Amino acid sequence: MEHPPYQAFHVLWTKPSVANGKDFAMNEAEILTMIVSALMWQKYNGTIKLYTDQIGYQFIKDHDLLNIWDAGINIEVLENNFYPIDPGIFWAAGKLLALEAQDSPCVMLDTDLIIMRSINEKLKNSAITALHTETINPKVYLNPSQLKLPEDYNFPGYYNWNVPPSNTAFLYIKNEEFKQFYLNESKQFMFHNTAKPAELVSQMVFAEQRLLSICADHAGLPVNYLLTDPFSLSNKNVVHLWGFKNLLRQNDKIQKIYSKQLIKTVKDELSTNLFFQNYLAKNQLT
């Protein structure tokens, strides 16, 4: 590897499932995607760690996945965090808790996102890199007057509501000072914020994705992006399940087709990876 390895991390936070009265679960396609995400990152870009809690750790252990993350598994950060954050509303807050614990520079990488190539050229001169911009869809990124707020909280006057939000399924932050600024702003919004939005999306995407862009704009730091068009069929650098996860969860046939295609896509890339080959053989995947 020609560049210093980039430290990435995955997050499995089970509290949102528990808060909704459900057992934590991942289907075969989701597990396979997470495995490939970790192994491809190691092949091309650096090391990767897992932040999870006790239930998540047990799930990983039960599925013989403990050896995927070469930088280890951390249980303490998520298991022993007692911030006043409602996991039913802020269902991705576990990612931000892990980001707080991880020293910068670092990469926050969703378990359903696979980076297929080296992205050193994208990151080496960047302060912040996210996956892609998001349009300010008023049904998702609500007008600030429509957002639910904690008691005695007001949005700072310097917030620029016109900057496009950033999809943080991938997020690289080089500077520790900026990271802490962004997370502090997010925590102030999330702490003791317990009024549930009707669609259960707007609160979290503001705290994670829109605030990142707003904070970067205030700090005078440009946000770079891995993708200019996330829906382009010519993209060969990134595989992202995104909303497709919902379809996979509902249809076993589509799940099998997807898994077979993913294995075919990375078969040569991971042909010498013993963990991957053993996993395919054990689970009778081809």
C-alpha positions in Angstrom: 0.0 0.0 0.0 1.6 3.3 -1.2 -0.2 5.5 1.4 -0.6 5.3 5.1 -3.6 3.1 5.8 -6.8 4.9 6.5 -8.6 3.8 9.7 -12.2 3.0 9.1 -14.9 1.7 11.3 -18.3 -0.1 11.0 -21.1 0.3 13.6 -23.7 -2.2 14.7 -25.9 -0.5 17.3 -28.8 -2.7 18.4 -30.6 -0.2 20.7 -33.0 1.1 17.9 -34.2 -2.5 17.4 -34.7 -3.0 21.2 -36.4 0.4 21.5 -38.9 -0.7 18.8 -39.5 -4.0 20.6 -37.7 -6.1 17.9 -34.9 -8.6 18.0 -31.8 -7.4 16.2 -31.4 -9.2 12.9 -29.5 -9.0 9.6 -30.4 -11.2 6.6 -27.8 -13.2 4.6 -27.4 -10.5 2.0 -26.8 -7.8 4.6 -24.2 -10.0 6.4 -22.5 -10.8 3.1 -22.4 -7.1 2.2 -20.9 -6.2 5.6 -18.2 -8.9 5.2 -17.3 -7.7 1.7 -17.3 -4.1 2.9 -14.7 -4.9 5.6 -12.5 -7.1 3.5 -12.4 -4.8 0.4 -11.6 -1.9 2.6 -8.6 -3.8 4.1 -7.5 -4.9 0.6 -7.4 -1.4 -0.9 -7.5 1.3 1.8 -6.5 0.4 5.3 -7.7 -1.1 8.5 -11.2 -1.4 9.9 -12.7 -1.7 13.3 -16.2 -2.6 14.6 -18.1 -0.6 17.2 -21.0 -2.6 18.6 -22.8 -3.4 21.9 -23.3 -6.6 23.8 -26.3 -7.8 21.7 -24.4 -6.9 18.5 -21.3 -8.7 19.7 -23.3 -11.9 20.4 -24.9 -11.7 17.0 -21.4 -11.4 15.4 -20.1 -14.2 17.5 -23.0 -16.5 16.8 -22.4 -16.0 13.0 -18.6 -16.7 13.3 -17.8 -13.2 12.1 -15.4 -12.1 14.9 -12.3 -12.1 12.6 -13.5 -9.8 9.9 -12.3 -6.5 11.5 -8.5 -6.4 11.5 -8.5 -3.4 13.9 -10.6 -5.2 16.5 -14.1 -4.9 18.0 -15.1 -2.3 20.6 -18.1 -3.0 22.8 -17.5 -0.5 25.6 -18.3 2.7 23.7 -21.8 1.8 22.7 -22.7 -0.6 25.6 -21.7 1.9 28.3 -22.9 5.2 26.7 -25.7 6.9 28.7 -26.2 10.0 26.7 -29.9 11.2 26.8 -30.5 10.2 23.1 -33.7 8.4 22.1 -32.6 5.5 19.9 -36.1 5.2 18.4 -35.8 8.7 17.0 -32.1 8.9 16.4 -31.6 5.4 15.0 -28.2 6.1 13.6 -26.8 8.0 16.6 -24.6 4.9 17.3 -22.5 6.0 14.4 -21.9 9.4 15.9 -21.1 7.9 19.3 -18.5 5.7 17.6 -17.1 8.7 15.6 -16.7 10.6 18.8 -14.6 7.8 20.2 -12.5 7.3 17.1 -9.5 9.6 16.6 -9.3 11.6 13.4 -8.3 11.2 10.7 -10.9 8.3 10.3 -13.5 6.9 8.0 -17.0 6.2 9.1 -18.2 3.4 6.8 -21.7 2.0 6.7 -22.0 -1.8 6.8 -24.0 -1.7 3.6 -21.4 0.2 1.6 -18.5 -1.4 -0.3 -15.6 0.6 -1.6 -14.2 -1.4 -4.5 -11.0 0.5 -5.2 -8.3 2.6 -3.6 -9.7 6.1 -2.8 -6.4 7.6 -1.7 -6.5 10.1 -4.5 -9.9 11.3 -3.2 -8.8 11.5 0.4 -5.2 12.6 0.5 -5.8 16.3 0.0 -9.3 16.4 1.6 -10.4 17.7 5.0 -13.9 16.1 4.7 -15.2 13.6 2.2 -18.8 12.2 2.2 -20.5 9.8 -0.2 -22.5 12.3 -2.2 -24.7 15.4 -1.9 -28.4 15.2 -1.1 -31.2 17.4 -2.5 -33.1 19.4 0.1 -36.3 17.3 -0.2 -38.7 19.2 2.0 -40.4 15.9 3.0 -37.1 14.6 4.4 -35.0 17.7 5.2 -37.7 19.6 6.8 -37.9 23.4 7.1 -36.2 24.2 10.5 -39.5 25.5 11.9 -40.9 21.9 11.5 -38.1 20.1 13.3 -38.7 18.9 16.8 -36.4 20.6 19.3 -35.3 20.0 22.8 -36.5 22.4 25.5 -34.7 25.7 25.6 -32.8 24.9 22.3 -32.6 27.3 19.4 -30.7 26.9 16.2 -27.6 29.1 16.0 -28.0 32.1 13.8 -25.0 31.2 11.7 -26.5 28.0 10.3 -26.7 28.2 6.5 -29.8 26.3 5.6 -29.0 26.5 1.8 -26.0 24.2 1.8 -26.9 20.7 0.4 -26.8 17.9 3.0 -24.2 15.2 2.7 -24.9 11.5 2.6 -22.7 10.0 5.4 -22.9 6.4 4.5 -19.2 7.2 3.9 -17.6 10.0 5.9 -13.9 10.9 6.1 -12.9 13.6 8.6 -9.2 14.6 8.8 -9.4 17.2 11.5 -10.2 16.3 15.1 -11.2 19.9 16.0 -13.8 20.0 13.3 -15.0 16.5 14.2 -15.7 17.6 17.8 -17.4 20.8 16.6 -19.8 18.8 14.4 -20.5 16.2 17.0 -21.1 18.8 19.7 -23.7 20.6 17.5 -25.4 17.2 16.8 -25.5 16.2 20.5 -27.0 19.5 21.5 -29.8 18.8 19.0 -30.3 15.1 20.0 -30.0 15.3 23.8 -33.4 15.3 25.5 -35.1 15.6 22.1 -37.9 13.1 22.6 -40.8 14.3 20.4 -41.3 11.7 17.6 -41.5 13.0 14.1 -44.3 11.5 11.9 -41.9 9.9 9.4 -39.1 8.9 11.8 -36.5 10.1 9.3 -36.2 13.9 9.5 -34.7 14.2 13.0 -31.9 11.8 12.3 -30.9 13.0 8.8 -30.7 16.5 10.2 -28.5 15.6 13.1 -26.2 13.5 11.0 -26.3 14.6 7.4 -27.5 18.2 7.1 -25.6 19.3 10.2 -22.4 18.0 8.7 -22.7 20.3 5.7 -23.9 23.2 7.9 -20.9 22.8 10.2 -18.4 22.4 7.4 -19.8 25.6 5.8 -19.4 27.5 9.0 -15.9 26.2 9.5 -15.0 27.2 5.9 -14.1 23.6 5.0 -15.2 22.3 1.6 -16.9 18.9 1.6 -15.6 16.6 -1.1 -17.6 13.6 -2.4 -16.9 10.1 -3.7 -19.8 10.2 -6.1 -21.1 13.0 -8.3 -24.1 10.9 -9.4 -25.1 8.2 -6.9 -27.5 6.7 -9.4 -25.1 6.3 -12.3 -24.9 2.8 -13.7 -21.3 3.4 -14.7 -20.1 3.7 -11.1 -17.6 1.0 -10.5 -16.0 2.2 -7.3 -18.9 2.0 -4.8 -21.6 -0.6 -4.1 -24.3 0.8 -1.7 -27.4 -1.2 -0.7 -29.2 2.0 0.6 -33.0 1.7 0.3 -32.6 -1.6 -1.6 -32.2 -3.2 1.9 -35.9 -3.0 2.4 -36.6 -4.9 -0.7 -34.1 -7.6 0.2 -35.7 -8.0 3.6 -39.1 -8.6 2.0 -38.1 -11.0 -0.8 -35.9 -14.1 -0.4 -35.6 -14.7 -4.1 -34.2 -11.2 -4.8 -31.9 -11.6 -1.8 -30.4 -14.7 -3.3 -30.0 -13.1 -6.7 -28.3 -10.1 -5.1 -25.9 -12.3 -3.0 -25.0 -14.4 -6.1 -24.2 -11.3 -8.1 -22.1 -9.7 -5.3 -20.1 -12.9 -4.9 -19.5 -12.9 -8.7 -18.4 -9.3 -8.6 -15.8 -9.8 -5.9 -14.9 -13.4 -6.5 -11.5 -12.6 -8.2 -10.7 -9.7 -5.8 -11.1 -12.0 -2.7 -10.0 -15.3 -4.2 -7.1 -15.6 -1.8 -9.0 -14.4 1.3 -9.4 -17.5 3.4 -12.1 -16.0 5.7 -14.2 -15.2 2.7 -13.7 -18.5 0.9 -14.4 -20.4 4.1 -17.6 -18.3 4.8 -18.9 -19.1 1.3 -18.2 -22.8 1.7 -19.7 -23.0 5.2 -22.9 -21.2 4.1 -23.1 -22.9 0.7 -22.9 -19.7 -1.2 -21.5 -19.6 -4.7 
